[in-house]
Amino acid sequence: MPDSPVAQVTFDEPDFTPQELAKLKKFHVSKIIRLFRDEPGVLRIGKTHFTLRIPRRVAERVFASLTVTK
């Protein structure tokens, strides 16, 4: 099952909280939560009130997609 989310989980990769990414990238925490809450690969714990853990590879992918190139 190489396509299942469980098969893609790695434990040697750091995960970030929204607060950590907000501080690192100088974004507001609410912006980080909006960017990542439905992003594939992000661990979301809970339904209405939830906690996010954002893998480094996902953060890099999302921030790269925000970069405007000419």
JOVEN-V934960 format. One record per backbone hydrogen bond with DSSP energy under -0.5 kcal/mol. CO is the residue of the C=O (numbers start at 1). NH is the residue of the N-H. E is the energy in kcal/mol with one decimal. If there is no record, write none. Layout:
BEGIN
CO&NH&E ; CO&NH&E
END
This chain:
BEGIN
1&4&-1.3 ; 4&7&-0.6 ; 4&8&-0.7 ; 5&8&-0.7 ; 5&9&-0.5 ; 6&9&-1.0 ; 14&56&-1.9 ; 16&54&-3.1 ; 17&21&-2.2 ; 18&22&-2.5 ; 19&23&-2.1 ; 20&24&-2.4 ; 21&25&-2.8 ; 22&26&-1.2 ; 22&27&-1.7 ; 28&31&-0.7 ; 28&32&-1.7 ; 29&33&-2.4 ; 30&34&-2.2 ; 31&35&-2.4 ; 32&36&-2.0 ; 33&37&-2.2 ; 36&39&-1.3 ; 39&42&-1.8 ; 42&44&-0.6 ; 43&45&-0.5 ; 43&53&-2.0 ; 44&46&-0.6 ; 45&51&-2.4 ; 48&50&-0.6 ; 51&45&-2.8 ; 53&43&-2.3 ; 53&55&-0.6 ; 54&16&-2.5 ; 55&59&-2.4 ; 56&60&-2.8 ; 57&61&-2.0 ; 58&62&-2.7 ; 59&63&-2.7 ; 60&64&-2.1 ; 61&65&-1.7 ; 62&66&-1.0 ; 63&67&-0.7 ; 64&67&-0.7 ; 67&69&-0.5
END
